[in-house]
Amino acid sequence: MKRTLYRLHMLTSSLRIVGDAIESVALPWSLLDTTGSLLSIGGFALFTHLPWVILPPILGRTLDRTVKKVRLAFLALILQALLAVLIVPLSSNVPAFYLIVSGISALDILHRYYGFSLVASMTLDESELQGLNAALATVGNDVSLVAFPLAGFLAYRFGIRTMLLDAVLLLLGALTLLPYLNVEVKREGTEKAREEKRLQISRRLVVGVLASVLLFNFALGSFRIFVFASLRELAKGKVLYGLLQGLTTVGSLVAVAGLTYLARKRLAGLRRPLIAGMLLQSIALLIVGVPAVVALFPAVFLLGFGGELLNVSFDSLMQKFIPLRSLGTVRGVFDALVTLVIPLSQLTFAWLIEKGSNVLNASLFAAFIAFLSSMLLAFTLFNSPEARA
């Protein structure tokens, strides 16, 4: 039954990615056409990210409190579909527009956490967790390559009405879950329960791992600033930025393909791919500050490659060692902190560059922080008897 739910989650996640692409293109452009002000785009970004600061711990806790998690995923998709329809006639009402955007973003959190908990309930085996998460990431990256150009074309032709297609996709995703609303998502059997209890790690180790990853994300958040600093004086900077985004996705696809292969051979552990991903992204930070546009291409490829290794392995690490009854809450707290750390990082490094700091020196400083946090996490994971269990 869980395998069926997993395959359905791959489907609904794919539909959500298409919807995300539509929302990320159609909504800000509609807002800009309505207001004519770039400040409105800043407001759109604020209300899109605000739920990720406030709600993840609450929504994660809500998911943890029930074993019938499919119902929450179904509810999230249905409500998102309703909001996608509602925003079309209210697109000229800016306050209502912002509130609806926040609602869509909040419900997306709930759907993502459902999938995160579903995978965690399926197995405690490291290679199997890596394989399941890598498969989800592969599908997501494949769909993204097609979804964003398609969303741009549809938004150009139909404007805000493209959100009606988003609503249809969300509704279809919800309907696929309808026969499974009473299915319980939990770790079943006494053997799995005993294994879960054995693998539980101390709060101190959890805090150490989260602190290392948050410090790393502070360093990595600067990457986008360095890219813009290199491209802002170029006449075709926007075109190059689009190409770089595509190359980042290619790097991600290569990484998840490798993880999927290793998982099938039962060679995909958790710690080594995670640390390797962090080190590769640290190297990307070193390269991105080089005062030559050509350096951006290997930098963004390594960013995507290392980022997918890190994200998939970190998800698997949490799913294995955090008890299912508190997994959503812990993930929610982490996501809320990361959402705060990344803009803080970007503001800090943007301020340093605007005040006259050399881009290369700033990227070297960011790479040093990233490397330091990578070594701290490696020391924590490879020397803790709990994490080696």
N, C-alpha and C positions, 0 to 999 in steps of 0.2 A: 504493500500500500504506500509506504514512504517513497519507494522508487517512482511510483506513479505521480505522487505529489511533487517529487523532485523534477520530473520531466515537465509537469504542468508549470512549475515555478520557472523553468527555463523559458517556457513559452510566454508566460505573463511578464517575465523580466524583459524579454525581447520586445514585447508590445510596449512596455514602459519606456524602454530606451528610445523607441520611435517617438513615443509621446514626449519624452524629455527633449528630443531634438526639435520637435515642433514647437514646444513651449519656449525653448531657449532662443528660437529664431522669430517666431510669429509674435510672441508677447512683447519683447522689448521694442521691436520695430513698430508695432501697433501703438505702443505708448509714445514713442518718439514722434510718430505721425500726428498723434492727438495733441501733444503738448508742445512739440518743437523745441524742447529743452533737454540738454544732456543731463541736467540734474535729475530728470525723471528716470533716466537709466540708472543713476546712482541709487535712487529710491527703490527701483526694481531689484537691484542687487541686494540691497539691505533687507527688504521684505522676503526675498527668496532665502537668504541665509539666516535670518533671525530665528526661524523655527529650529534650525540646527544648533543654535546656541542654547535655547531654552528647553526644548521639548524632548530631545533624545533620552535623558534619564527617565522622564515620566512615561514616555511611550514604551521604552524598554521594560520598565517595571510593570506596566500594564500587560505586556506580552508574557512576562514571566509568571504572572498570577493565574494564567489559564493554560490548560493542556489543549484546549480546542482553539488553537492558534489560527487555523484555516478561516474561522469566522472573522477574525480581525483583518486578515488579508483580503477576504471577500468584501468586507465593509469598506476598507480603504479604497479598493478599486471602484466600487459603486459610487462612493462619495466624490472621488476624483472625477469620475465621468460627469456627475451632476455639476460640479464646479466648472469643468471644461465647457459645458453647454452654457452655464450661467454667465461666464465672462464675456461671451460674444455680445449680447445686448448691453452689457454694462461696461464695455471697453472704454467708453468716453467718460465714465465716472472714475476719476483717478483714485480717490480713497477706497471705493469698492473694489477697483482693480487690484490695488495693493493687498487688500484683505483676502481676496480670492487666491491670489498668487501665494500668499503665506499658507493658506489652507491646503493648496495642492502640494506644496513643499512638505508640510507636516505629515500629510497622509502618505507621501512617498517614503518617508522615514519608516513608518509602520510596516509597509510592504517589504522594504528591504530587510528589516529586522526579523520578519517572519521567515524569509528565506535563509537568513543567517542561523536562526534557531533550528530550522528544519534540517539543514546539513549537519549541525551539531548532534541532532538526535539520531542520525543514521549510523554513525560509527565513531569509535575512538581510535581507530588505526590511522597512523600518521600518513601513510601512502594513500589510503582511501580518502582521507580528508583533503589531501592535496589534489587528488584526481577530481573529486567533486567540485572543489572551488575553482580549479583550473578550467574545467569544462564550462562552468558558468561564465568565467572571465573570457574564454574564447568566444562563446556565443555573443557576449556583450560587445566585444571589440569588433567582431565580424558585422554585427548589425549596425554598429556606430558608423562604420566606413560607408555604408549605404544610406543610413538614416539622415545624417546631417546634410549632405547635398540634396537629398529628396525634400527635406524640410525647407531648405532655402528656396527651392523651386516652387513648392506649394505655397509658401508664405508670399512669394513674389506674385503668384497668380491670384491667390484667394484672400490674402491678408489674414485678419483675425478669424475669419470663418474656417481656416485650417484647423482651429481648435475643435471643430465638430468631428473631424476625423480622429483626433486624439480621444474624444469622448467615446466614439464607436469602438476603438481599439481597447480602451479601458473596460468598457462594458463586456466585450467579448472575453477578455481575460477573466473578469468576475464570473461570467457564466460557466467557464470551464471548472471553476471551484465549487459550483453549486452542489454536485453530488457528494462532496467530501466535507461538508460543514460539521459533521459530527465526529470526524476522525480526530483522535487524540495524537498530538505530537509530543512524544516523550521518549526517554530511553527505557526500553522495555526489557524485562527479564532480570532475574537476580544477579546473573553474571555481569551484565552491563552496569547494574547499580553498584556492585562491589568494585568494579574497575573504576567507575567514576569517583567513588569515595577514595580509592587508593591514589588516584592521580591528582586529587585536589592539592593545590599549593598554597603556601602561606600568603597572607595579605602583604607581608613585606616584599616578597618576590614579585607579586602582582604590581605593587607600587613602583618597584625598581624597573620593571620592564616597561610600564606605561610612561614613566618619567624619561627613560632613555629614548623611546620612540617620539615622545612629544618634543624633546630637545632636538631630535633629528628633523622633525617636521618644521620646527622654527628655522633651522638652517636651510632646508629644502624650499620653504616658502619663498625664499628670495630669488629662486631660479627665474620665475616669470619676469621679475623686475630687470634682471640682467639681459634677458632676451629683448625686452622693449627698449632698453638702453642702447642695444646694438642696432635695432631696426628703425628707431624713431626718425633718424635723419635720412632714411632711404626713401626714394620716390615710390618704389614698389614694395615697401615694407609690409603692407597688408597681404600681398600675394605670397611673399616669402613666409609670413607667419602662418598662413593657411597650409603651405607645404610642410612646414615644420610640425604643425599639429598632426598632419597625416603620417609623418615619419615617426612621431611619438607612438601613434597607434600601431604602426608596423613593429616597432620594438616590443610593445606589449604582446602582440600576437606571437612573435618569435619566442618570447619568454614562456607564455602559457603553453605553447606547443611543446617546448622542452620539458616543462613540469608535467604535462600530461603523459609524455613518453616515459619519464622517470617513474611516475606513479604506477603506470601499467607494469613496469619492471620491478615494482616495489623497492625502488631506490630513492624515492623522494622523501627525505626526512623533513623536519621542520626548521631546525636551527641553521643549517648550512645555507639553504637557499635564502633564508631571511637575512642573514648577515651579508651574503654575497650581494643581495639586492641593495642593501644600504651602502656597501662599499662602491658598487657601480654608480650609484647616484651621487656619492661623494666625488668620484672622478668626474662625473658630468658637471658638477659645480666648479671643479677646477678648470675644465675646458671652456665653459660658457663665458668666462670673463676674458678670454683671449681676444684682443682687438682685431678680429678678422671674422667676417660674416660666415666664411666657410667652416669655422670652428663650431658654429651652432648646429650643424647637421649631425656630427657624431655625438654632440652633447645631448640633443633631444632624443636620439636613438637610445643612448645609454639611460637616459631618464625614463623612457617608457619601458625598456627591458628590465632595468633594476627595480622600477616602481611596481611592476606586476609581480616580480619575484617576492618583493617585500609584502605587498598587499595580500596576495594569496596565502603566503606562509604565515603572516601575522593573523589572518582570519582563522587559519587551521590551528594555530597555537592557542588562540582564545577558545575555540570550539572544543579543543581537547581538554584543556586544563581548568576552564571555568565551569562550575556546575550549571546545568541547564536551567535550574530554578532561578539563577541570578545572572545568566549570560546576557540577557537583554539590558539589564540595568548597568552592568559593567561596560558593555559596548556603548551604551548611551552616554555615560559619563565621559568615556574616551572621545567619542565623536564631538561632544559639546566642547571639550577642551581643545581639540584639534581645530575646530571651526574658529575658535578665538585666536589660536596661536598663529595660523597662517596669515590672516590680514595684519596681525601685529608685526610679523616678520616682514611682510611686504612694505608696510609703512616705515619700519625702521631702516631697511636697506635703501628704499627710495629716498628717504630723508638724507641718509649719508651721501648718496650719489649727488643729489641736488645741492648739497652743501659743499661739493667739490671733491669728494672722495673718488679715487680712481676705481673704475669698474673692476679691473683685474685684482686690485688689492681687496676690494669688498668680496669678490667671489672666492679669493683665497681664504679669507676669514670665515666665510660661510662653509667652505669645504672643510676647514679645520674643525669647526663645531660638529659638522656631520660625521667626520671621521672619528672624533672623540666619542660621540654618542654611540657610534657603531661598535667601537672597542669596549665601551662600558656595557652595552647589551651583550656582546659576545662573552665577556668575562662573567656576566650574570648567568647566562644560559649554560655555558660550558662548565661552570664550576658549582652550579647548584645541584645537589643530589635530587631535589624535587623535580627540576626540569629535565633531568636525565632519566627519570623513572620510565 
